[in-house]
């Protein structure tokens, strides 16, 4: 029988590579890691503009009139 191949070593290297980039991308996204992956790919240079949409919703409800309150008996 052949000796066990050094698979654990290659695995450790693979796991070690994706770990470093994760921390730096965390602060950039602050919301979801998906944005970091998209921003990384050169074909998706616009995903970074997606986060902004969050602030607008906050002011939207404020401008809209309050929900119709039921008449108290």
N, C-alpha and C positions, 0 to 999 in steps of 0.2 A: 504493500500500500504506500502511496506517496505521502510525504509529510504535509501537514496542514498548511495551506497557503496563508501568507500574512494578510488576511482580510481585515482583522481588527485594526491593524495600523492604518490602512487606507480609509477605513470608516472614520477613525478618529480625525484624520486630516480633513475629510469631507465635512464632518460635523464642526470642526474648528473653523473652517473657512466662513461658513454662513453666520457663525456666531458674532465675530467682530463687526461686520457691516450692520448687524441688527441694532446694537446700541445707538450708533450715530444716526440711523434713520428714524429711530423712535422719536427723538425730540423734533425732528423735521415734520413728521406726520402728526404726532400727538393724538391722532384719532384712530386710524387703522393702518396696519402694516402694508395693506394692499397698495396704498398710495406710494409708499416707498418703492415697492417693486415696479410699479408703473413708471414712476419718475426715473427709475434706474434704466429702464428700456428706452433706447433712443427713438423708438417709433411712437412713444407716448409722452411727448414733452409737454402736453397740455394738462394732464391729470393734476398737476400742482394747482391749477386754477379752480379745481373742484371744491377744496376746503372752504373758500370764501362764502359760498352759498349758505353756510351755517349762520353767520351774523344776520343777514336779511330776515330770515324767519322770526328772529327775536323781535324785530321792530314791526314786522307785519301784524302780529296779533295786537300789538299796542295801538296801531292805527285803526284796526277794525273795531267796530262798535261792540260793546259787551253783549253777551248772549241774552236773549229776551227772558227776563226773570218771570216766573209764573206769578200771577196775582195772588197776594196773600189773602186768606179768608177773612 
